[in-house]
Amino acid sequence: MSDSMNEGPTSQPEVSSDLLDRQALRRVPGLSTELQDVTEVEYRQVRLERVVLVGVWTEGTQEESEASMRELSRLAQTAGSLVLDGLVQRRDRPDSATYIGKGKARELSDLVSLLGADTVICDGELTPGQLRQLEAVVRVKVVDRTWLILDIFAQHARSREGKAQVSLAQMQYLLPRLRGWGDSLSRQAGGRVGVSGGGIGTRGPGETKLEMDRRRIRAQISHLRRQIAHMGTARQTQRRDRARHHVPAVTLAGYTNAGKSSVLNQLTGAGVLVEDALFATLDPTVRRVRTATGREFTVTDTVGFVRHLPHQLVDAFRSTLEETAQADLIVHVVDAAEPTAARQMAAVREVLDEVGASDVPELVVLNKMDVANAEDVAALIAAEPGSVCFSAMTGRGHDQLLAAIEKGLPHPEVSMNVVVPFDRGDLVSLIHTHGDPEEITYSPQGTQVSGKFPGWLAAQLEPYQAVN
């Protein structure tokens, strides 16, 4: 990642091998996430583009700043862009007008022109004013990190609920960033009409085109919220059904591309999409798993998190993320081969706290052990005692992971010794599935079981307690 913005303007920058490598990562052209129902509004739309990345380094080390830019590069490529160069500027804080300052914006404009770029992507969420003023200087489209992530989500959403959630997030982002194209968009008459001969009935404040766009998007937001709330009700019904049948719930959480879907496939054979791309999974998948001891639980794969996940997405996906807050155990999947794994874990826990899941028991799974560096893994294990080493690619650690999940599930708390009649095989099945039987014997009266059982099952077994 170059630091061109700290050096003076150059006449002919060298084409580095790093630049050539990035040019080789060309994506399929023609991808579009245009909001078809808002046709008259100007908004930022990411297509297959030639982009220059820009970041402001305000805190942390240079390595952390460059890691952030590398992540932005992957995001841009996932959205279908060709990354030409990446620039980092060291500042105490982003410039309030143009994000990087007017002088640096002019240097960026020269580089954009030289490279033939048509888009600048900034590593942060820009205000409407910053977007407009930076765009006016560089004379190409400017996109910030938030809209880039929203675009990726829009490309990957498959289910009706996922599409509605992404549309809601895009609308919420777009609303404060609407802008008109000069006087041509104004439908406001006001007192000027009287001067130009508009006549009686045409004077008054009127309504600008911008105001109409805002009103229409607010109506869209209200409609999408109602849709998502209705879909959330259906999910709550499913959760209540699982709770009624007393099936513990496990949720997979983690940074995007940490391998959650691969872990789900290893545990359940679900066969869900596995792709080496950011945000490959947006729609939750629920599968049942039975351990070697007969314990049954559900596993839910959720959307991946990312540093500075846009708050619009957290709000729009709240009904989906509530699956995590309602879980009995969170399996936090970590990419052990990622040098910034500790920072990624912190970002995930920040989102979990935001959706009310910080109190749910957590099991850390260090995934990708087949390619991870031994020293990095040792540091992660030291920082996260009780974590499980796993490889979703090879299946290494499968039994240990299942055992750790079973240990982390809610355990029966009532000790009993019961004799279940042979005609109540349904109770014996519940004992094996939800109880913790320590000893099972058979007598003429029925199946005698001693062990621990959850309260609801103990209540059903009470009539069959053995007489000492």
C-alpha positions as CSV (number, residue, x, y, z in Angstrom):
1,M,0.0,0.0,0.0
2,S,1.7,3.2,-1.1
3,D,1.9,6.4,1.0
4,S,1.7,8.7,-2.0
5,M,-0.2,11.4,-0.2
6,N,2.7,12.0,2.1
7,E,5.1,12.4,-0.7
8,G,4.9,15.3,-3.1
9,P,3.0,15.1,-6.4
10,T,4.9,13.0,-9.0
11,S,5.0,13.4,-12.7
12,Q,5.1,9.7,-13.7
13,P,4.5,7.2,-10.8
14,E,6.1,3.8,-11.4
15,V,3.8,0.9,-12.1
16,S,4.8,-1.4,-9.3
17,S,4.5,-5.2,-9.2
18,D,1.9,-4.7,-6.5
19,L,-0.2,-2.6,-8.8
20,L,0.1,-5.3,-11.5
21,D,-1.0,-8.0,-9.1
22,R,-4.1,-6.0,-8.2
23,Q,-4.9,-5.4,-11.8
24,A,-4.9,-9.2,-12.3
25,L,-7.8,-9.5,-9.9
26,R,-10.4,-8.3,-12.4
27,R,-14.0,-9.1,-11.6
28,V,-17.0,-9.9,-13.7
29,P,-18.3,-6.7,-15.4
30,G,-21.8,-5.3,-15.4
31,L,-22.7,-5.8,-11.7
32,S,-25.3,-3.3,-10.5
33,T,-27.2,-2.7,-7.3
34,E,-29.3,0.2,-8.5
35,L,-32.4,1.0,-6.5
36,Q,-34.9,0.6,-9.3
37,D,-37.8,2.3,-7.4
38,V,-35.9,5.5,-6.7
39,T,-35.2,6.5,-10.3
40,E,-34.9,10.3,-10.0
41,V,-32.6,10.5,-7.0
42,E,-28.8,10.9,-7.3
43,Y,-27.0,8.3,-5.2
44,R,-23.7,6.5,-5.2
45,Q,-23.7,3.2,-7.0
46,V,-20.8,0.8,-7.2
47,R,-20.2,-0.9,-10.6
48,L,-17.2,-2.6,-12.1
49,E,-14.9,0.4,-11.7
50,R,-11.3,1.4,-11.7
51,V,-10.8,2.7,-8.2
52,V,-8.3,4.5,-6.0
53,L,-8.5,3.8,-2.3
54,V,-7.9,6.6,0.3
55,G,-7.5,6.3,4.0
56,V,-6.8,8.7,6.9
57,W,-4.4,7.3,9.5
58,T,-5.5,8.9,12.8
59,E,-4.5,6.3,15.4
60,G,-2.8,3.0,15.9
61,T,0.3,1.7,14.2
62,Q,1.3,1.9,10.5
63,E,0.8,-1.8,10.2
64,E,-2.8,-1.5,11.5
65,S,-3.5,1.4,9.1
66,E,-2.2,-0.7,6.1
67,A,-4.2,-3.7,7.3
68,S,-7.3,-1.6,7.2
69,M,-6.5,-0.5,3.7
70,R,-5.9,-4.1,2.6
71,E,-9.3,-5.0,4.0
72,L,-10.8,-2.0,2.1
73,S,-9.2,-3.4,-1.1
74,R,-10.8,-6.8,-0.6
75,L,-14.1,-5.1,0.0
76,A,-13.7,-3.1,-3.3
77,Q,-12.8,-6.3,-5.2
78,T,-15.7,-8.1,-3.7
79,A,-18.0,-5.3,-5.0
80,G,-16.5,-5.9,-8.5
81,S,-13.9,-3.1,-8.7
82,L,-10.4,-3.0,-10.0
83,V,-8.1,-1.5,-7.4
84,L,-5.4,0.7,-9.0
85,D,-3.7,2.2,-6.0
86,G,-4.1,2.9,-2.3
87,L,-3.1,6.1,-0.5
88,V,-2.9,6.7,3.2
89,Q,-2.5,10.2,4.8
90,R,-1.4,10.7,8.4
91,R,-3.7,13.3,10.2
92,D,-4.9,14.0,13.7
93,R,-8.5,13.7,12.4
94,P,-10.2,13.7,9.0
95,D,-10.6,17.1,7.4
96,S,-14.2,18.3,8.0
97,A,-14.6,19.6,4.5
98,T,-12.9,17.1,2.1
99,Y,-11.8,14.3,4.4
100,I,-8.1,14.6,3.4
101,G,-7.7,18.4,3.0
102,K,-8.0,20.5,-0.1
103,G,-4.2,20.3,-1.0
104,K,-4.2,16.6,-0.7
105,A,-7.5,16.3,-2.6
106,R,-5.8,18.1,-5.5
107,E,-2.9,15.7,-5.4
108,L,-5.4,12.8,-5.4
109,S,-7.2,14.4,-8.4
110,D,-3.9,14.4,-10.4
111,L,-3.3,10.7,-9.5
112,V,-6.9,9.8,-10.4
113,S,-6.5,11.5,-13.8
114,L,-3.1,9.8,-14.4
115,L,-4.3,6.3,-13.6
116,G,-7.6,6.7,-15.5
117,A,-9.6,5.9,-12.3
118,D,-13.3,6.7,-12.3
119,T,-14.0,6.2,-8.5
120,V,-12.4,7.1,-5.2
121,I,-13.3,4.9,-2.2
122,C,-12.6,6.4,1.3
123,D,-11.9,4.2,4.3
124,G,-14.5,5.7,6.6
125,E,-18.0,7.0,6.6
126,L,-18.1,10.5,5.1
127,T,-20.6,13.2,5.8
128,P,-22.8,14.4,2.9
129,G,-20.7,17.6,2.8
130,Q,-17.4,15.7,2.6
131,L,-18.7,13.5,-0.2
132,R,-19.8,16.5,-2.2
133,Q,-16.7,18.7,-1.7
134,L,-14.2,15.9,-2.3
135,E,-16.1,14.8,-5.4
136,A,-16.0,18.4,-6.7
137,V,-12.2,18.4,-6.4
138,V,-11.3,15.0,-7.8
139,R,-14.1,15.2,-10.5
140,V,-15.0,11.5,-10.2
141,K,-17.5,9.6,-8.1
142,V,-16.6,9.3,-4.4
143,V,-17.8,6.4,-2.4
144,D,-17.3,5.8,1.3
145,R,-16.7,2.5,3.2
146,T,-20.3,2.4,4.5
147,W,-21.9,2.6,1.0
148,L,-19.4,0.1,-0.3
149,I,-20.4,-2.5,2.3
150,L,-24.1,-1.8,1.6
151,D,-23.4,-2.5,-2.0
152,I,-21.8,-5.8,-1.3
153,F,-24.7,-6.8,0.9
154,A,-27.1,-5.9,-1.9
155,Q,-25.2,-8.1,-4.3
156,H,-25.2,-11.1,-2.0
157,A,-28.8,-10.9,-0.5
158,R,-30.8,-13.9,-1.8
159,S,-33.9,-14.3,0.4
160,R,-36.8,-11.9,0.5
161,E,-36.0,-10.8,4.0
162,G,-32.3,-10.3,3.2
163,K,-33.2,-8.1,0.3
164,A,-35.6,-6.1,2.4
165,Q,-33.1,-5.6,5.1
166,V,-30.4,-4.4,2.7
167,S,-32.8,-2.1,1.0
168,L,-33.8,-0.6,4.3
169,A,-30.2,0.0,5.2
170,Q,-29.5,1.7,1.8
171,M,-32.5,3.9,2.2
172,Q,-31.4,5.0,5.7
173,Y,-28.0,5.8,4.4
174,L,-29.3,7.6,1.4
175,L,-31.9,9.8,3.0
176,P,-29.5,12.5,4.5
177,R,-27.3,12.4,1.4
178,L,-29.9,13.4,-1.2
179,R,-29.1,16.4,-3.2
180,G,-30.6,18.2,-6.1
181,W,-29.1,19.1,-9.5
182,G,-29.4,22.8,-9.3
183,D,-32.5,24.8,-10.3
184,S,-33.6,22.2,-12.8
185,L,-34.9,20.0,-10.0
186,S,-36.8,22.7,-8.1
187,R,-40.5,22.6,-8.3
188,Q,-40.8,25.3,-5.7
189,A,-42.8,28.2,-7.0
190,G,-42.9,30.7,-4.2
191,G,-43.2,34.5,-4.8
192,R,-41.2,34.3,-8.0
193,V,-44.2,33.0,-9.9
194,G,-46.1,36.2,-9.4
195,V,-43.3,38.1,-11.0
196,S,-43.2,35.8,-14.1
197,G,-46.9,35.9,-14.6
198,G,-47.8,32.5,-13.0
199,G,-51.1,33.9,-11.9
200,I,-53.5,33.4,-8.9
201,G,-53.2,30.0,-7.3
202,T,-49.6,29.4,-8.3
203,R,-48.0,31.4,-5.5
204,G,-46.8,29.8,-2.3
205,P,-44.0,27.7,-0.8
206,G,-44.6,24.7,-3.1
207,E,-42.5,21.6,-2.8
208,T,-39.0,21.1,-4.1
209,K,-38.0,18.0,-6.0
210,L,-35.6,17.2,-3.2
211,E,-38.4,17.3,-0.6
212,M,-40.5,14.9,-2.7
213,D,-37.6,12.5,-3.0
214,R,-37.2,12.6,0.8
215,R,-40.9,12.1,1.4
216,R,-40.9,9.1,-1.0
217,I,-37.9,7.5,0.6
218,R,-39.3,7.9,4.1
219,A,-42.4,6.1,2.9
220,Q,-40.2,3.4,1.5
221,I,-38.4,3.1,4.9
222,S,-41.8,2.8,6.7
223,H,-43.0,0.1,4.3
224,L,-39.7,-1.9,4.6
225,R,-39.8,-1.7,8.4
226,R,-43.3,-3.2,8.4
227,Q,-42.2,-6.0,6.0
228,I,-39.2,-6.9,8.2
229,A,-41.2,-6.8,11.4
230,H,-43.7,-9.2,9.8
231,M,-40.9,-11.6,8.8
232,G,-39.4,-11.2,12.3
233,T,-42.7,-12.4,13.8
234,A,-42.4,-15.6,11.7
235,R,-38.9,-16.2,13.0
236,Q,-40.0,-15.6,16.6
237,T,-42.7,-18.3,16.1
238,Q,-40.0,-20.7,14.9
239,R,-37.8,-19.9,17.9
240,R,-40.8,-20.5,20.3
241,D,-41.4,-23.8,18.6
242,R,-37.8,-24.9,19.2
243,A,-38.0,-23.7,22.8
244,R,-41.3,-25.6,23.3
245,H,-39.5,-28.7,22.2
246,H,-36.6,-27.8,24.5
247,V,-33.9,-27.9,21.8
248,P,-30.8,-25.8,22.8
249,A,-29.7,-23.2,20.2
250,V,-26.1,-22.5,19.1
251,T,-25.3,-19.6,16.9
252,L,-22.1,-19.2,14.8
253,A,-20.8,-15.7,14.9
254,G,-17.5,-14.2,13.6
255,Y,-15.8,-11.8,11.3
256,T,-16.6,-12.0,7.6
257,N,-14.7,-14.8,5.8
258,A,-13.7,-16.4,9.1
259,G,-15.2,-19.7,7.9
260,K,-18.5,-19.9,9.7
261,S,-20.3,-21.6,6.8
262,S,-17.5,-24.1,6.5
263,V,-17.8,-24.9,10.2
264,L,-21.6,-25.3,9.8
265,N,-21.0,-27.7,6.9
266,Q,-18.5,-29.7,8.9
267,L,-20.9,-30.0,11.9
268,T,-24.1,-30.7,10.0
269,G,-23.4,-31.5,6.4
270,A,-25.7,-28.6,5.5
271,G,-24.0,-27.9,2.1
272,V,-24.4,-24.1,2.3
273,L,-22.4,-21.8,0.1
274,V,-18.7,-21.6,0.9
275,E,-16.8,-18.9,-0.9
276,D,-13.5,-17.1,-0.3
277,A,-15.2,-13.7,-0.3
278,L,-16.4,-11.2,2.1
279,F,-20.1,-11.4,3.2
280,A,-20.8,-14.6,1.2
281,T,-23.5,-15.4,3.7
282,L,-26.3,-13.0,4.5
283,D,-29.3,-15.2,5.1
284,P,-29.3,-17.3,8.3
285,T,-29.3,-21.1,8.0
286,V,-30.5,-23.3,10.8
287,R,-29.7,-27.0,11.1
288,R,-30.0,-29.7,13.8
289,V,-27.1,-31.6,15.2
290,R,-27.0,-34.7,17.5
291,T,-23.9,-35.5,19.5
292,A,-22.4,-38.9,20.1
293,T,-24.2,-39.0,23.5
294,G,-27.6,-38.3,21.8
295,R,-27.8,-34.6,22.9
296,E,-29.6,-32.5,20.2
297,F,-29.2,-28.8,19.4
298,T,-29.7,-26.4,16.6
299,V,-26.9,-24.5,14.8
300,T,-27.5,-21.1,13.1
301,D,-25.1,-19.5,10.6
302,T,-25.4,-15.7,10.7
303,V,-24.1,-12.8,8.7
304,G,-20.4,-12.0,9.2
305,F,-19.3,-8.9,11.0
306,V,-16.6,-6.4,9.9
307,R,-14.8,-3.5,11.5
308,H,-17.0,-0.4,11.6
309,L,-20.1,-2.4,10.4
310,P,-22.5,0.3,9.3
311,H,-25.0,1.1,12.0
312,Q,-27.7,1.1,9.3
313,L,-27.0,-2.6,8.7
314,V,-27.0,-3.4,12.4
315,D,-30.4,-1.7,12.6
316,A,-31.8,-3.4,9.5
317,F,-30.5,-6.9,10.4
318,R,-31.5,-6.6,14.0
319,S,-34.3,-9.1,13.7
320,T,-31.8,-11.6,12.2
321,L,-29.1,-10.8,14.7
322,E,-31.5,-11.4,17.6
323,E,-31.0,-15.1,16.8
324,T,-27.6,-14.5,18.4
325,A,-29.0,-12.8,21.5
326,Q,-31.5,-15.6,22.0
327,A,-29.0,-18.4,21.7
328,D,-27.8,-20.7,24.5
329,L,-24.2,-20.6,23.2
330,I,-22.3,-18.4,20.8
331,V,-19.6,-20.2,18.8
332,H,-17.2,-17.4,17.9
333,V,-15.4,-18.5,14.8
334,V,-12.0,-16.8,14.4
335,D,-9.6,-16.9,11.3
336,A,-6.5,-18.0,13.1
337,A,-4.4,-17.4,9.9
338,E,-5.3,-13.7,10.0
339,P,-2.6,-11.5,11.5
340,T,-5.2,-9.0,12.8
341,A,-7.4,-11.8,14.4
342,A,-7.4,-10.1,17.8
343,R,-8.8,-6.8,16.3
344,Q,-11.4,-8.8,14.4
345,M,-12.5,-10.5,17.5
346,A,-12.9,-7.2,19.2
347,A,-15.0,-5.9,16.3
348,V,-17.3,-9.0,16.5
349,R,-17.8,-8.6,20.3
350,E,-18.6,-4.9,19.8
351,V,-21.5,-5.9,17.5
352,L,-22.6,-8.7,19.8
353,D,-22.8,-6.2,22.6
354,E,-24.9,-3.8,20.4
355,V,-27.5,-6.5,19.8
356,G,-27.7,-7.5,23.4
357,A,-25.8,-10.8,23.1
358,S,-22.8,-10.0,25.3
359,D,-24.1,-12.1,28.2
360,V,-24.6,-15.3,26.1
361,P,-21.9,-17.9,26.9
362,E,-19.1,-17.8,24.2
363,L,-16.9,-20.6,22.8
364,V,-14.0,-19.4,20.7
365,V,-13.1,-21.6,17.7
366,L,-9.7,-21.0,16.1
367,N,-10.4,-22.0,12.5
368,K,-8.1,-22.5,9.5
369,M,-5.5,-24.4,11.6
370,D,-4.3,-26.0,8.4
371,V,-2.8,-22.7,7.3
372,A,-2.3,-20.8,10.5
373,N,1.1,-19.7,11.9
374,A,2.0,-21.6,15.0
375,E,3.2,-18.6,16.9
376,D,0.1,-16.6,16.1
377,V,-2.1,-19.6,17.3
378,A,-0.1,-19.8,20.5
379,A,-0.7,-16.1,21.2
380,L,-4.5,-16.5,20.5
381,I,-4.7,-19.6,22.8
382,A,-3.0,-17.6,25.6
383,A,-5.4,-14.7,25.2
384,E,-8.5,-17.0,24.9
385,P,-8.2,-19.9,27.4
386,G,-10.6,-22.7,26.6
387,S,-10.6,-22.0,22.8
388,V,-10.8,-24.9,20.4
389,C,-8.5,-25.4,17.5
390,F,-10.3,-26.5,14.3
391,S,-9.9,-26.8,10.6
392,A,-13.1,-26.7,8.6
393,M,-11.0,-27.6,5.5
394,T,-9.6,-30.9,6.8
395,G,-12.1,-31.6,9.7
396,R,-9.3,-31.6,12.2
397,G,-10.7,-31.0,15.7
398,H,-14.2,-32.0,14.8
399,D,-14.8,-34.3,17.8
400,Q,-13.2,-31.8,20.2
401,L,-15.4,-29.0,18.9
402,L,-18.6,-31.1,19.3
403,A,-17.5,-32.0,22.8
404,A,-16.8,-28.4,23.7
405,I,-20.2,-27.3,22.3
406,E,-22.0,-30.0,24.3
407,K,-20.2,-28.9,27.4
408,G,-21.2,-25.3,26.8
409,L,-24.9,-26.1,26.4
410,P,-27.3,-25.7,29.4
411,H,-27.1,-28.8,31.6
412,P,-29.8,-30.6,33.5
413,E,-30.0,-29.6,37.1
414,V,-32.5,-32.0,38.9
415,S,-31.1,-35.3,40.2
416,M,-33.6,-38.1,40.1
417,N,-34.0,-41.9,40.2
418,V,-37.0,-43.0,38.2
419,V,-38.6,-46.2,36.8
420,V,-40.3,-45.5,33.5
421,P,-42.9,-48.0,32.4
422,F,-42.1,-49.8,29.1
423,D,-45.2,-48.2,27.4
424,R,-43.7,-44.7,28.0
425,G,-40.9,-45.0,25.4
426,D,-41.5,-41.3,24.6
427,L,-40.2,-40.4,28.1
428,V,-37.1,-42.6,27.7
429,S,-36.4,-40.9,24.4
430,L,-36.6,-37.5,26.1
431,I,-34.3,-38.7,28.8
432,H,-31.6,-39.6,26.2
433,T,-32.1,-36.4,24.2
434,H,-32.3,-33.8,27.0
435,G,-31.2,-35.5,30.2
436,D,-27.9,-36.6,31.6
437,P,-28.5,-40.3,32.5
438,E,-25.8,-41.7,34.7
439,E,-27.0,-45.3,35.0
440,I,-29.7,-47.2,33.1
441,T,-31.0,-50.7,34.2
442,Y,-34.0,-52.7,33.4
443,S,-36.5,-54.3,35.8
444,P,-40.0,-56.0,35.4
445,Q,-41.5,-52.6,36.2
446,G,-39.7,-50.8,33.4
447,T,-36.5,-48.8,32.6
448,Q,-34.8,-47.6,35.7
449,V,-32.7,-44.4,35.1
450,S,-30.7,-42.3,37.6
451,G,-29.2,-39.0,36.5
452,K,-29.9,-35.3,36.1
453,F,-32.8,-33.8,34.1
454,P,-33.9,-30.3,33.2
455,G,-36.8,-29.0,35.3
456,W,-39.5,-29.4,32.7
457,L,-38.6,-33.1,32.1
458,A,-38.2,-33.7,35.9
459,A,-41.8,-32.5,36.3
460,Q,-43.0,-35.2,33.8
461,L,-40.9,-37.9,35.5
462,E,-42.0,-37.1,39.0
463,P,-44.8,-39.7,39.0
464,Y,-42.3,-42.4,38.2
465,Q,-39.7,-41.7,41.0
466,A,-38.3,-44.9,42.4
467,V,-39.1,-45.8,45.9
468,N,-35.9,-46.2,48.0
